[in-house]
Amino acid sequence: MPGSSEALPKTAESPGFFAGFRILAVEHEPLQLERFKTLLSLHGYQAETACGEPEALKRLGGQRFDLLLLDLSLADGGSQRVLDFIAAGHIETPVIVVGDAALLDEAIDALKGGAYAFLREPLEPEELLSTVKNALDRKLMEREQASTSRQLQQSETWYRYLVNSSPDLIYTLDQEGRFTFVNEKAEALLGCRPEELIGLHYSAIVHDEDVPRVNYVFNERRTGERASRNVELRLKRRDGGTDAPVVESRFLTAELNATGIYEGCEAEFLGRFLGTYGVAKDISERKKAEQTIHYQAYHDLLTGLPNRTLFKDRLTLSIAQARRNSQMLAVMFLDLDRFKMVNDTLGHVVGDELLLHVSSRLRGCLREGDTLARMGGDEFTLLLPQISFREDAVTTAQKILAALQRPFHIGDHELFASVSIGIALFPNDGESIDSLVKNADVAMYHAKARGRSNYQFYSHTLNATFSERLSLENAMRRALERHEFSLFYQPQVNIESGAVTGMEALVRWQHPARGLLPPSEFIPLAEETGLIVPIGDWVLRTACAQMRAWQEMGLPPVRLAVNLSAQQIEQPHFVETLLGVLKETGLAADVLEIEITESVIMKDVENTIVKLVKLSDHGVKIAIDDFGTGYSSLSYLKKLPIHTLKIDQSFVHDISRDPGGTSIVTAIIAMAKGLNLNMVAEGVETQKQLSFLRDLDCDEMQGFLYSWPLTAAEATSVLTSEQSRLAQDANAA
């Protein structure tokens, strides 16, 4: 049969040597099975597939395979039943198990149960092919050893040859535990020639720490089922030439099986004890693989820090110790400030490098025994066990804030990073893992709200604030589908003629319990949670539809102003989405004026300019909102296709009482005139403010002096009145 053991060549020197070997791939995903089959077939293997456990068991029960690729994620423990079937049937087929990081424990069990190797998904073709080749190479060697064993078992010479060809260390001891025979594998495994060990006590090659544990194992006296089996221990290796002593600086991990040797043993009794026969199998590579898997299960792969699981384990132990000794401990929750901006502007590679540098600097702020863990993304937790005073946590928090003040140099970039830190203390702020971490997280959000780059302790009053915030967020997620948002419209008026020139759309939320909420009470939270994008899209679509309805009613043509957030502009298809709304509602592009703040522009200047230029080319007007409160710069004003500047209401408010505010407004209007831009003053509430703006030749105003924000129906009435006024003026003329 092609691929059977009889057809196999005897050496593996050439790349095509393993052509014809039969490999069974077991998976639950047909597409993945097809990928395995294609890859293996391309390299000359006879690849066959089984989709799921039942088909795999059927194939294994009726056919012979040279290798098995087994997916650990088969449904309902199917992969383990396949392994059990192989073990129970003594099927001599090497197994390579495949799985992702969530299946690390199953992988360790499979390795302990005899699996040849574990490959972690996503798989690299080169790694898969290399592992398959090594497994088949080993299988061939085992077959050759088995064949040699059958041929040489009739002769002592043949037996010694078999023993010396074994990949394991085989030995015999006398009654005192001294070596009387050691096979030639000793030189490869221990760096000692066999004759060097003859006459030495077995403890000479056992790691000093393991000697007490294996005193009655290495020189075993028991036989049969009571004899020692699969006992792990460390064996010393010579570090240097053949004249160097056997030392502990290098060692291998071995799995030992040993049994007593007796003279004239019969079924009824054992004769005189002669010594011990033992076999030590080198399992160093397997142990390394297990340690690697174990490390990955408890550590963050990017930074090498403990992960959430290990952090919780250590916190559990620290809480028990603190409770027993009536001590305090602190849990800190650290969140990098504005880290998303680094990822969005410089890419994830630079972001990852920054996380590595931050982690290193944070480590330098710790005491011995503290635990710093990465919870994911840009979030870290810090455990300070056995503190005596609240000030101990303050000292560490201050060290962290100070350490991050220095810049980070990553490639050609000089970056600054800061953290907001929340602190919860045991036992006052919680006596369980979840309560301490949650309360530290609550305190961290309080630090964010206090301006970032600071630390805040948890207090019980914060919990109510956090709960209220969480409740508001949950309600906001349902508000769109429940149609709880509404639009108000505030008129923009020509200062000279008094004519209505535009309507700014302003969103309000009719909260089911708290009533009508202004933007200041929910927009910051919407931006923080990302809900500003769907809310902003709804505002744009609704406002455009309303303006189109006014046009169809024959009302005076006015400009529609709509505010946009940074997150909306950052969307990959922002321009296409906005133009699509105009097309959907039938509104002409030159009627729409989008308002953005200076901070939105400066967040990603180049990309923002490109997008705004595209919109301007289609006729959409651009306004800078709250001008003068952000990064005012003539350089970007020249680059942007700006049509309107809106003076922030804080400057308008100061006109009547602050000469400085008057000077700022005067300068802004003069600059706008120089750049030939339309000028709108926000927050006009008094006749004195209006007169001042008129004297400076400001174009338009918006504020309570003319009108509060109006419902759609009220705004319709205003436009209807404006239509009547225009008609009267026309008749009078």
N, C-alpha and C positions, 0 to 999 in steps of 0.2 A: 504494500500500500504506500503511495507517495506520502512522505513525512513520517513514516513509521521508524522505530528505532533501528531496524535492520538496514534502512536506506541511508542512515546518517553517516557522513564522512567522519574521519577520526581526528581532524585538526581544524582549528578556526583561524587560520592565518589570513585568509582573503576575506574582503567585505561581503562576498556572496556566499560565504560558507553556510550560513543558516537558511539559505533558500530552501523551501520545502517544509520547514518546520510548521507544525500545526498550532495555531494560536486561537484560543477562544476568547472573545471580548464580550463581557456581560455588562449591560447597561439598561436603563429604563427609558432612555431617549433614543429613538430610532435615528435621528440626525447625527447624534454623537457616535452611534454604532457605525454608521456609514463612513464617518470621518476616520475612525480607527481602522476600518477595513481598507479604505483607500490608501491610507498612509502605510500600513503594514504590507499591503500587496505591492505597492510601488517599490518596496525594498526586498521583494522576493519571498516574503513569508506567505504561508497558506493561511489566510485570515478567515475565520468564521465568527458568526455573531449569535448572541442569544439575548432576546429582549425580555428582561425580567427573570425572577427566580425560577418559576416553573419550567420555562424552556431551558434554563441553564442546568437544572438538576437532571432533566431528561437527556440532555446532550452528554453531560458528564457520566451519567449512569450507563450509557450505551456505547461511548466512543472514548478513544485515548487522545489526549492533547499534550503537547510539549510545554505549553505555558497558558496561564489563565490571567486575563486582565479583568479585575472585578471592581465595579463601582460600589463604593460603600453606602451610597444613598438610596439603595433599592428599598422599595416601600415595605413598611411593617417589619423591619429587621431581616429582610430577605437576604442581604449580603452575609449576615452571620450564619443563616441557615445553610447557605452555600458552603461557607468555610467548615461548618460542622459536618456537612455531608462528605466533604473531601477528607476530613480527619477520620470520620467513622469508617469510611470505605478504604482507608489507607491508600488513597489515590496519590501517586507520586508525581504530582504536577505542581511546579512552582507557581506561586500566586503573587502577582503585583496588584496591590490595592490602590485605588484612586479616590480622592475626595477633597473637599475644600476645608478651610480652617475650622468650620463648625464640627467636623467629624474627627478631630484630633484624638479624642479618647478612644473611638472605635479603631482608629489606625494603630494606636499603641497596643490595644488588645489583639489586633490581627497579627502584628509583629511578634508579640509574645506567643501567639498560637502557631507560629511557624511561617507566616507570610515572608516572602523574600524581601520586599521593599514597599515603601509607601511613596506615591507621587502626589504632590499637592496641586490642585487645580487653581488657576488655569494652567493646562499642560503646555510645555514647550516641546515641539516635535523632536528636537535633538535629544532632550533629556529622556523622553519616552523610548526612543530607539536605542539609546545607550544602555538604559536599564534593561530593556528586553534582551539585548545582546549579552550583557553580563549574566543575566539569569540563565539564558540558554547555555552559555559557556560553562556555568557552574553545573548545570544539569548534565552536560556532556561529561564533565570531569567525574561527577558522581557515578555516572553509568560506567565509565572506564574503571573507576575504583571497584565498583560492584563486580564487573567482569573479571578484574584481576583477582578479587577476593575468591571468586568461585574456582579460578584456576590454581590458586596457590594454597588453598586451605588444607591440602593433604600433607603439607611439608612444613617443618619448623622453619626452614629457610624462607619458604614462601610466606609463612605467617609473619616472620620478622620484616620481610619486605612490605607486607601489607601494613603492619604497624608503623613502620617508618615512612610510609607514603601517606599516612593519615594526616588530614589537616589539623588534627587535635593533638594535644600533649597526652601521651600514654605513659604510665609509670607503674612501678611496683615498689612497695616499701617492705622492710623487714619488721620484726616484732617491735623494734625500738623506734620505728618511724624514719629510718634512714633509707635513702634511695638504693635499690638494687638493680633497677633497670629504668632507663628513660629513653624514649624513642628520639629519632633525629630531629623531630619537629621542635625540640627544645631550643636548637640554635636559632631558628627563625622566630620563635615566639619570645624567648627569654634572652637571646644573645649569648647563650652558654652552650658549649659542646656537651653532649650527653655524658662523656667520661668525667667532666668536671663536677658533675652533680652526684656521681656514684659515691656513696658513703656519707653524704651530707644529710643532716636532718631536714625534713620537709619544710620546717619553719624558715629555712634560709631563703626560700623563694616566695614566701607568703608575706604580704604587706603587714608591717608590725601591728597596725590597728586591727587587722583581721585575725591575727593568730589566736587570741583567746576564743573567738567565735567558732573557729574551725578545728579546734584541738581534737574533737571527736568526729570529725567529718573527713579530713584529709587522710588520716590513718584509720579509716573505718574498720570496725571489727564485725559489724552486722552483715547479714547476707539476705538475699531474697527481697521480699517486699519491704523489709525494715531497713535495707541499706539506703545510703544517702543518694538522693537524686536531685539534679538541677539546683545545686546550692551555688549562689553567687559569691565570689570572693575576688580579691585583687592579688595578682602575682607580680613580683618585682621583675624589672627588666634591666639588664646590664646597660649602663650609660657610657659607652666608649668602646675600647678594644676588648679583646678576649682576656687581657690581664686585669681589667678593671673589676672592682667588686660589684656584686649585685646590689643595687641600691633602690631606694623608694622614690627617687626623683622622677622615674618613669615606671609606669605599671600598665598592665592590661587587665581588663575585667574578664573573668572566666566563669563558665558554668561547669560545676564539678559533679561527676557521678563516681562513686567509689563503693567497693564491696570487700568484705574480708575474704582471705584465702586460708583454707584449712587443709591439713593433711588427712588423707583417707576419709574424706567426708562421705557419709551415706545418708540415706533418707531419714534414718531414725536419729542420728546424732552427728555432731561435727567433731573432727579429730583435733590435733594440736594446731593452734593458731600459727600460721607461717608469716603473715603480713597482710598487705593491702594492695589491691589492684584498683587503679583509678584512671579516669579520662577527664581531662580539662579542656573544654571547648572555648576558644577565643570568641567572646561576644562583644568586644569593644565597639565595633562598628554599629551593632544593634543598639548598644547603650547610648552611643552618641546620637543615633537617630531618635531614640526615645527622649533623650535630654533636649534635643532640638525641638521636637514636637511639644514637649512640656514647656519649654521656654516660650515658644510661640503662643501657647495657650494662655500664658500669664503675663506677657509683655507686649508692649506696643512695638510693631515691627519698624516703624520709622525712627522713633527716638530711643528705643531700647528701655524706656521707662516702664514700670509696672502698669498694667492696664486696669480696667475697672474691676475685673474679677480678683486679681491679686490685692488691689487696694482694699476691697471689701473684706478679704480674708485677714489682712493685717489690722484693719480697723476693728474687726470682731475680737481679735486677740487683745488689742489695746484697751478696748472697752471693758473686757473681763478683768484685765489687770488693774485698770483704773478703779473699777468698782470694788475689787478686793482690797486695794490699798488706799481707798478713799482719796484718790487723786483726780486732777483735772486732765483733760486733753483737749486739743483744738483741731477742728477740721476747717480747712480753707478751701474755698472754691475760687479758682482763678480763670478769668476769661480775657483773652487778648482783645484790646480795643482796636476797632476798625481793621481787623485782619482780612476781612472780605475784600477790602479795597486793594490790598496787596495781591491777592489771588486774581482779582478781576483785571487789574492793570498790568501786572508783571508776570502773571501766569503761576501755575501750581508748582512748577519746579522751584522758582524763587520762594514761593510760599513755604514749601517743605523745608528748604534750606533755612529760612527764618525760624521755623519751628525747632529745628535742630539746634540753632544757635541760642534761642531763648531757653530751651531745655537745659543746655549746658550751663548757661548763666544762672538759672534757677537752682541747679544742683549746688552751685557754689555758695548758696545762701542757707544751706541746711545744716542742722546738727547731726551728729551720728545717731542713728536710730529713727530719724524722720523719714517719711515715705512720700515721695513726689510721684504722682501717677498722671498719665494722659487719659482723659475720659473719652476723647474723640475730638476731631476738628481742632479748634483752638482753645479747648477747655482742659484745664488741669485741676487736680485736687492735691491737697497737701495735708498729711497727718502729722501733728506734733504731739507725740505721746508724752505722758509724765511731765506736764508743765505745772509749775507751782502757782503762778499768778497770771492774770489776764495780760499783764504787760509783756510776758514772754512771747505771746502771739503778736503783740504790737511790734516788738523788736524784729521778729522775723518778717512781718509784712513791710516794715520800713526798709529793711535790707533789700527785699525784693524790688520795691519801687525804686530805690536808689540804684540798684544794679542795672536796671533797664533804662536808666537815663542816658547811658552812653550809647552811641549809634552802633548799628551792626553793618559791617561791610560784606556784601554778598555780590561777588562779581564786580560789575561796574556801578553797583547801586549802593548808596548809603541810606540805610533804613532806620527808622526809630520805631520802637515797640513799647507799649505800656500795657498794664493789666489793671483790671478792676477786681478787687479781692473782697469776698464775703467770708466772715468768720463766725463759726458756731462753736460753743464751748460745751463740753460734757462735764457735769450732768445737767447744767441749768438750761441749755438750749435743746436738749434731746438726750435720750438714753438708748437709742437704737441707731443702727447704721443709716436707715432710710431717713429718719427724722433729722439727724445731724447733717447729712449731705443735702437734704432738701432745704433746711434752714440756712445753711451756708450759701446755697444757690440763691435763696431769697435775698440774703444780705448782699450778695454780689450784684443783683439787679438794682438794689438800693444804691450801691457804689456807682453803677452806671448812670443812674438818675442824678447823682450828685456831681456829675461832670467827668467821670472816668478817671483813671490813674490815681485811685485812692482806695482805702480799705474801709469797710464798715462792719460793725458787729451786728449780729442778729438780735432783734428784740421782738417781743410778742406783738407789738403794734404793727410791725412790718408784715406779719402773717395776714392780718386783715387786709392790708394794702395789696399784698400779693394775691390773695384770694379774690379780691375785687378785680384786680387786673386780669386774672385768669378767667373770671366770669365774664368780663367785658370782651375778652378775646373770643371766647366760645360763642357769645351772643353775636359778635360781629361776623363770625364765620357763617352764621345762618341768616344774617340780616339781608343779604342780597336775594337769596331765594325766597325770603318772606316779604320782599318788596318794602323794606323798612326805610330805605334811603330815599331822599327827595331832594330836588334842586330848587334853590332860591336864586333870584337874579337881581343884581344891584346895578342900576343905571350908571353909565358914564356919560358926562354932560360937557358940551362945549362951553367953556367959561365965557366967551364973548357973546355968543348968541343964545345960550341956554338950551340949545337943541340936544336931544338925546342922541348920542353917537354910537353907544355900545351897551351891551349887557354882559356882565361877568357872571358866569355860572358858579354858584357856591353850594357845596353839598352839605346836607344836614341829615342827622340820623334820628328817626322817631323810635327811640328805644322803648320797648314794651313796658318797662318798669320805671325808667328814669325820665321819660318824656323826650322832648326835642333837644338833642345834643349838638352844640356847635363843633366845628372841625377841631378846635384846640383840644377837645376831650377824647377824640378817637383817632385822628389822623396820625399822631406820633406812634401810637400802638400799631396802626395799620402798616406804617412804614417798617417798623421793627419786625413784624411778623410776615411781611411780604404780601399782606392782603391789599395793600395800596394799589397793586397792579390790576386785579379784577374790579376794584372799586373805581379806580381811575378810568378804566375802559368803559364802565357803565356810565360814569359822568359824561365822558366825551360823546358816547353814542346818544344818550338821552338829550343832552344839550343841543347837539346838531339836529336831532329830530324835531325838537321844539322850535329852533330857529327856522327850520324849513316850513313848519306849520304856520309860523307868523308870516313868512313870505307868501305862502299860499292864501293867507287871509288878506293880502294886499297891504299889510302894515308897512311903515317906513323902513327902508333898508338900514339896518344898524350892524355894527360889528359884534361878533360873539367871542368873548374871551373865556378861555378854559385853562385852569392851572394843571400842569403836569409835574409828576414827581421824577426823581432821578431814576428810580427803579423802572418806571415805564419807558424812559428813554434808553435804558440799558438793555431792554429786551432786543433779541437779535433781529426781529422783524417789526420793529417799532414803526418805521416809515411806512411799510406796506400796510400795517394794521390801521394806522391813522387814515391813509388815503382810501383804504377799503371802507372805513366808516363814512367818509364823505360820499363815496360812490353809492353806498347802501342807502343813505338818507337823502341823497339827491341835493346836498348842499354844496354850493360853489366853494372852492378852496379859498378864494380871496375874501370870503366872509369870516373865516375862522382866524382867530389870533390866539396862539398858544402862549401861556405865561410860564416862564421858568425863572428860578432864582439864580443868583451868581454862584452859589455853592454847588448847584446842580451842574453848571457849566464846568466849574473847576475840578469836579470829581474825575472827569475824563475829557479834557479839553478837546483833543484832536478828534476822537470819535464823535463827540457831541457836535462839533462844528460840521463834520461831514454829513451827519443826519439832518441838521437844521438847514444846511444849504440845499439838500435835496427837497425838503418840504417847501422852502422859499421858492425854489425853481418851479414848483407846482402852483405857487400863488399864496400859500399859507403865510400869514404874518407872524412875526416873532416879537414878543415883549419880554423885557427883563423886569421881573417883579421884585419888590422890596429893594430897589436899587439904593446903593450906599451903605447897606448893612453887611455886605460880604466882601469878596475879593475884587473891589473896584479896580479896573485896569483898562486903560485906553487901548492896549495892545490887542486884547481879545474883542473889544468893542469894534475895532476896525475889521477883524476877521469874520465876525458873525454877521449874518444877514438880518440885523435888528431893525425893526420899524418903530418900536415904542419903548420908552423908559417910564417906569412907574416909581415915583418918589415914595419911599416908605412913610407910612402914617406917623411914625415916631418923630420924623423931622418936621412934618406938617404940624403936629401937635405942639412942638416947641417954638413955632414961629412967634407966637404972641408973648412969650416970656423968656426966651433964651436967645441972645444975640448970636451965639455959636450955631444954633439950629437954623437961624435966618441965613447966615453966611453959607451953610452947606446947601440949603435949598437954592439960593441964588447961584452958587457954583454949578450945581447939577443942571439947572435950567439953561444956564449959559452954555454948558458943554453940549447939551442936547440940541440946542439951536445951532451950534457950530457943526454938529454932525448931521444936521437936517433930520432929526428924529422927532416923532410925536411925543408929547410930554403929558403924562397923566399923574395928578397928585391924589394920593389915597388919604382917606380919613379926614376929609374936610368937614368941619362941624360948625364953624362960626363964620359970620360975615367978615370979620377982621381977617381971618385966614384967606377967605375968598378974594378980598380986596388986594391983599398982598400978592397973591398968585396972579391976579389979573394985571397988576402993575408990572410984574416980571414977564408978562406975555406968555404965561403957562397956557398950554393948549386946552387941556381937559381936566375935569375934577371928578371925584367919586367919593361919596361919604354921606353921613347922616343929614348934613345940611340940605341935601336934595332929597334923599330917600334912603330908608332902611332896605336891606335885602328883601325882595318881594317873592311871593309865590308866583307860579306860572300864570295863574289867573290875574293876580294883581299887576304883574308885568305886562300882560296883555292889555289891561286897562290903561296903563301908562302909555304904551305905544299907540293905542287907539286915540288917546287925548293928543298925543304928539301929531298924529295924522290929521286930526281936526285943526290943530293950530297951524300946521303947514298949509292946510287948505284955505284957512282964513287969510293967512299972510299972502297966499297966491292971489286970492280974490281982491285983497286990498291993493295989491300991486297992479 
